[in-house]
Amino acid sequence: MTTTTTTTIMHWAAGVPFAGSSDRTAPVTNPATGQVTGELALASRQDADHVIAAASAAAASWGRTSLARRTQVLFAFRELLNSRKGELAEIITSEHGKVRSDAMGEISRGQDVVEFACGISHLLKGGHSESVSTGVDVHSKRDPLGVVGIIAPFNFPAMVPMWFFPIAIAAGNSVVLKPSEKDPSASLWLAELWKEAGLPDGVFNVLQGDKVAVDALLESPEVQAISFVGSTPIAQYVYENASRNGKRVQALGGAKNHMVVLPDADLDLAADSAVNAGYGSAGERCMAISVLVAVGSVADELVARIADRTHTLVTGDGNPSDGSGEADMGPLVTKDHRDKVASFIDSGERQGAKVVVDGREVKARGAADGFWLGPTLFDHVTPDMEIYREEIFGPVLSVVRVETYEEAVALINANPYGNGTAIFTNDGGAARRFEADVHVGMIGVNVPIPVPVAYYSFGGWKRSLMGDTHAHGTEGVHFFTRGKVVTTRWVDPANRPEGGLELGFPRND
């Protein structure tokens, strides 16, 4: 019988790990084997206060540190991450389950934001207006907020935090990161890397835990802002409670992303893209395509091509020890989540959708106790079915057939989510019209997962975003800073008026 050594996964505050005072713990598992590999220390309120206090103690001095020094630390972090990202990928694979190539891709997309933050000096520049009135000048500036909290999901334990903390730190804030309980170790690896890069103790901190930790961040008067990514119900909870406590909030919620395929589209490209966007990272991503809208006569051929490609995918251990090579798709993150996704497949079958490829029958290349579920393809899905209405967050792709472009657009706009969508067509006019017609935050044209580069902002509309500010890009810089306007008047001694008070407005001579 194989045994696995478990480790204690702790918090990080003021530059050192600490176990905390709570006796509550949670198991961390390897999804490819089902074995417990770690015990996570769940924070008490006292632990949370300690971590937040460490961030608060560091915030003022870091905010006064020169931009030159702050960007030097960012560059050092960037170089360390680039040289050692293989270590981080292994941690992600062992706790999340995604295959190594997906983990490396996740890190690379997060590193894009690190590199964007290295150039933040330009975006923190203010404006200056001289002589707006006689002897009066005005200038603007952007100041850091102080302590900011980041609450991250399980599906991207490195990338999602990196959407936020590089910009927050570069702007002069200190950070408390609350990672998911399911895959928490990446956060500690990042904390150690920041320390090695020269970041002062207390500027980057990690608070492990559950709702106790979350509520502490939402309620603490020391925390000025909250960045969150997760399901829409929790995003709503975070937004309402953090706002009630006077914080600014960006809470990115769930999604039901559609991919529209018009009759003139390149069907091989569309089929390749549907497989990539529907099953990559086992469908556990908010930008996954979960609904393919086939317009007109393309459905039969498109479904057949997707099914053919799906049969070639290998589901298995993302980091196999037997030298068998990397699989295309790993397990789901926990057994409970695997069973929940499988229940959606059961529901779709009961409600009359056609199961073209059944992931419940997968023969995975890995341990029998892994949390396996293969790619699943449904055809003839209708909007009243549960598999269409709900965010499944797994490798399940539903094909909805419509007759016209107008029906496809109406379907997307009627959905309560507005995260991302894609259109596949060779007609530039149709694509241009689609950009204007659909009510979502991110659009891809012959691009299935339209996640923008770091110098543009990421985020959706409607139930996919609580708050007004998207992640990274210029909006991210504005979120982690606040504007200040300074009006100055220096009286020229040679022109100083003699005697008496001046009670009127400044003269505009």
N, C-alpha and C positions, 0 to 999 in steps of 0.2 A: 504494500500500500504506500502510495506517494504522500509524503507529508510536506507541508509548506510552512516556512518560518514566517510568523506575523511580526510586523513592526508597529510601533506606536507612532501615530501621525499627529504632530503637535501644532500649536499656534506659533506665530512669529511676531515678536514685538521688540522695538528698540534694538534691532540687529541681532537678536538671539532667539532660538526656539524655546518655548516653555510649555509644560504639560497642562497648566491650569489647575484650578481648584475643584472642578466638577468631577463627579464619579460616573458621569454618563458617557458612554461610548457608542460607536456605531461600527459595524463591520464594513470593510472595503474588500471587494472581491475581484478576482480576475475573471472577466466574463467568458473567456475562452475555455476555462477549466471549471468554473463554479467554485473554486477554492477561495477561502478567506485569506487575504495576504496582509491585511493591516487592521488595526483598531484605531479609529479616529476619535480623538478627544473632542467631545461636544461641549462648547463653551457654556459656562454659567454666566449670569449677568455680571458677576464680579470679574470674570475673565474678560468679558467684552469691554467693561469699563477700563480695565488695565490696558488693553490693546489700543483703545481709542485715546486714552491719556498719553500713551507713547507717541501716537501720531500728532496729537495736539501740541506736545512739548517740542516736537521737531518742526512744526509748520511755520512758525514765525521766522526762524533763522533761515530755513530753506527758501522761504518766499523773498527774503532780502538778499539771498545769494545772487551773484551776478549772472546774467544770462550766459555769458561766456563760460562760466564754470558749470552751470546747469547743462549746457549743451555738450560740454566735454564729457560729463558723466553719461549722457545719452549715447554719445558716440562709442564710449568704452563698453557700455551695455550691448550696443548693437554688434560690436566686433566679437565680444564673448559669446553672444547668442549665435552668431553665424558660425563660429568655430566649433560649438559644442551642441548644436541643435539635435544631433543624433541621440544624445543622452535624454533630452526632453521627449523626443519622439518615442523612445522606449518606455518611458514612464507613462505617457499617454496611452500607448497601446496596451500596457499591462493592466491599466485600471479602467479605461473606457472600452477597449476591445477593437477599435478601428485599426485597419491594417496600417503598416508602417508608412506606406506612401501617402495615405490620407493624413496621418499624423504629421509628416514632414510638410505636406501642403498647407495644413493648418498653421504650422509655425511660420512658414514663409509669408502667408497672408497677414499674420500678426506682425511680423517683422516689417512689413510695408508701413505700418503705422508708426513703428519705432523710427524708421528712416524719415517719415514725414515730420515727426516730432523733433528730429535733429535740426530741422530748419525753422523751428517755431519763432525764432527771433524776428523774422520778417513779419509774421502774423501778429506779434505783440506790439508792433509799432503803433503809436498814436498819431493824431493829427495836430497841427499847430496853425493857428491863425493869429497874425500879428496886427495890432492896432485895430481891433474890432470896434473900439471906441477910442477916444483920445487918451493915449497912454495905457491902454488896456489890451492885454494879450490873453488868448485862450488856448489851452492845449488839452488833449485827451490822452488817457492811458488805460491799460487793462491790468488789473491787479488780480493775484490769486485769491481763491476763496478761503483757503485754510485746510481743513480736513475734509476729504471726500470719501464716500463709501462706494464700493463696487460689489454687486451681488451677481455672481456668474452662474451659468447653467452647466450641466454635465456634458453637453454634447461637444463643446469646444473649450476644454479646460485651459488652453493657452491662448488661442486666438481671441476669444471674446474679452477676457481681461485686457489683452493688448489693444483692443479697440479703444480702451479708455485710459489705462494708467500711464502710457508713455506721454500722452498729451497733458494729463493732469500733473505729472511730475515735472515735465518741461516747463509748464506754466507757473510752477512754484508752489504747488499744493503738496500735502502729504496724503497718503492713501491707506485705507483699510480695505483689503480684499477679502470677501467672504466667498470662497469657492463652493462648488457642489460637494455634498457629503459623499457622492458616489465615486468621484475621482479627484481627491484633494491634494495629491502629492506634487503635482506640477507647480502649484502655487509656492510651495516651500523651495523647490528648485529655483524658481524665478527670484525668490527673496534672497537666496544665497548668491545668485548671479548679480543682483543689484549691489549687494555688499561688496563683492569682488570688484565691481565697476567703480566703486568709490562713492556710492550714494550714502549720505550721512544716516546713521542709525535713527530709526523712527520715521523716516520719510515713506518707506514701504513696509507695510505690516500685513499679516495674515490672521484672520479670525476664523477658526474652524467652527462649524456648528450647524444648527437647524434653526427653527423659528425663534428661539431665544436670542441667537446671534443677530438674526435679521431684525427683530423688533428693537434690539439695543441700538442698531445703526439708525433705524427709522426715528427713534425717539430721542437720541442723544443731542443735547444742545450744542455739542462740540462739532458735530458732523453737519456740514453746510450743504452738501449735495449728494444725491444717490443716482448711480447708474445701474440699471438692471436689465437683464435679458432672461426671458423664461416664458412660461405659459401666460396667456391673457388673464385668467383669473388671478394669478399671483401678481402680475403686472398691475392690475387694478388695485389690489391690496397695497402694494408698495407705493403706488402713486397717491392713493388717498391718504395713507397714514403719514408718509413723508411730507406731503404738501400741508397736511394739517399741522405738522410740527415746523412749518416755515422753511422747508428745504426746497431747493430746485430739484426737479426730477426728470430723468429720461428713462422711461420704462418701456422696453421693447418687448412686445408680446408675441402671440402665436401667428400662424399663417396657414393659408390654404392656397398654394401657388398653382396657377393654371399655365399651361403651355398650349397655345393655339397653333394648329397646323392647317394652313390654307391649301387648296387643291394644287397650287402651282409650286409648292415647296419642294426642295430636294429631300425626298423621303429617306434616303440613306442617312443624310445629315440629321434629319429629325429623329430617326430611330436611334442613332448613336447617342444623340443628345438626351433623349428621353430615358435611356438606360443609365447614362451617366448621372443625370439630375435626379432620377427617381430612386436609384439604388446605391449611389455613392455614399460612403460613410453610413451604410445600412439605413439610409433614409432619415437618420437622426440629425436633421439640420433644418433650421427655420426657412432656409431658401430652397429646400428640396422641391422638385416638381411632384405634386401628388395627384394632379388632375391633368390629363391630356384631352384637349377639346379638338376632335377631328371634324373638320368642316367639309361638307359635301360628300364626295365619293371616295375620299382617301382612307377611310377607317379600316376597311378589310385588309388592304395591303399593308398599311402602317402597323396594325396590330400583329400581323404575321411577321413582319420584319423585327419588331420589338421582341416578340416571343422567341424567334430564332437566336437573337443575341443573348437573351436572358438565359437560355439553356447552356451557353458557353461559360457563364460566370461560375467561379469557384468560391464557395462559402467556407471559411475556415479560420484557423488561428492567425491573427495578424502578426504574430511574432513567433513562428514555430521553432521548436528546439530540435526537431528531427531532420532539419535540412531539406524539407519538402518544398520550400519556396513560398513566396508570399501569395496569399489568397487574394481574390478581388474584393471580397466583402467579409467583414468580421462579424462577431456575434452582436446581439443587442446588449445594452449596458447592464441590465439586471434581469433576473428571472421574472420578477413581477412585470417589468416592462415588456419582456418577450411575450408573456402570457396575455397581456393587455392588447398588444398588437395582433396576436393570433385571434383574439376574440373579435376584433374588427373584421378579420377575414371570415370568420364564422358568420358574422352578421351580414356581410355582403352576400354571401352565398344564400343565406336564408331569405334575404329580401329580393332575390331574383337576378342579381348580377351574374354574368358568366365568368367563371374562374378559368382563365386561359393558362396561367402558370400558377401553381400552388406552392408557396413557400413553406407551408406546413410539412411538406413531404421532402424537404431538403435532406441530403446526405452530406453533412458537413465534414470537412477534413480537420478533425480536432477531437478533443476529449468529449466523451459521451455526456458529461454534465455541463457542457458549455451552453450558453443561452442562444441557441441557434434558431434562425428563421430565415429562409431563403427569399429571393426576389418573388414577388407576387404581382400578377397582372390580371386586372378585371376589365371586361368589356361590357358594353350596354349598361353602364351605370347611369342612374338618373338622380337629379338634385334632391329628391326626397329621401334617398338612402343614407344611412348613418355613415357609410364609408366616404360619402361625398361631403356631408355636413361637418364632420369632426376632423380635427387635426390628429392624424394617426401617429406621426413621428416614427415611422418605420418603413421598411422596404415594400410599400404597397402603392402601386400606380393604377389609377382608375381612368378608363377611357369613356368619355361622354361624347355622344354623336349629335351634331347639330347640322342643319341644312345651310345656314347662311352665316356670314361674318357678323351681321347684326345680332343674331342669336348668341354667338360666342361672346361678344362684348357685353351684352345684357347679363349673361351668366356670371361673368367676372364682377361686374359692377353691383350685382345683387348680393354678392358674398359679403359677410360682415368683416372679413379680413381684407387688408389692402397692402400686403407686404411687397410681393414681387410677382411679375408675370412675364411671359415670353411669347413672341410670335415668330413662326417660321414661314417665310414667304420669299419669293424672288421679285415681288412687286414693291418697288420703293414707295409708290403712292399709298398702297395699303398699309405699309409699315408706318409711314408718317401719320396717316390718319389714326392708326392704332395708338400711337404715342399720345395723341390728344384725347382719344375717346375713353381710355380705361382709367379708372380711379384707384391707382396704386402708387406706391412711392418709388418703385424701382422697376424698370422695363428692360427686357432684353430683346433685341432683334437678331434672330438666328444665333442667339446666345441663351442657353437654357437657365443659367444661374447668374442673374445680373448683379452680382455683388460688386459695388464700385471700388475703384482704386482708392487708396487712403486719403488722397487730397480732395476727393469728393466725399459727401456724407452718406452714411448708411442708415436706412430706416424706412418704415412703411407709413401707411395711412390707416384711418378707421380703427378697428380693434387691434391692429398690429402695433400701435404706438400710443402710450399714455404720456402726455407732456408734449412740448412743442419742438424739442431739439433732437436732431438725429445724432448718430455716433460719428466720431472722427471728422476729418475735413475741417472747413472753417466753422461749421456749426459746433463741432466738438471743442474747438479752441474757445469759442464764445461761451460754451456751457461751463467750462472750467475756469473762466475768468469773469470779472465784472468791470463794467466801464466806470471810469471816473473822469470828470471834467473839471479842470482847474482854471479859474479866472484870476489873472494877476494884474496888479497896477503898481508901477514904480514911478513915483513922481519925480520928474527932473528937477533937481534943486535950483537950477537956473530959472525955472518957470513956476516955482512954488508961489501960489497966491498969498498975499499978505492979509493977515487978520481975518477973523470970523470963521464960522462953520459953513461948510457947503452942504446944503440939505437937498439939492436937486440931483437929477441924474447926471452922469458924466457928460461933459460937452463933447459933441462930435465936430470938433473944429477941423 
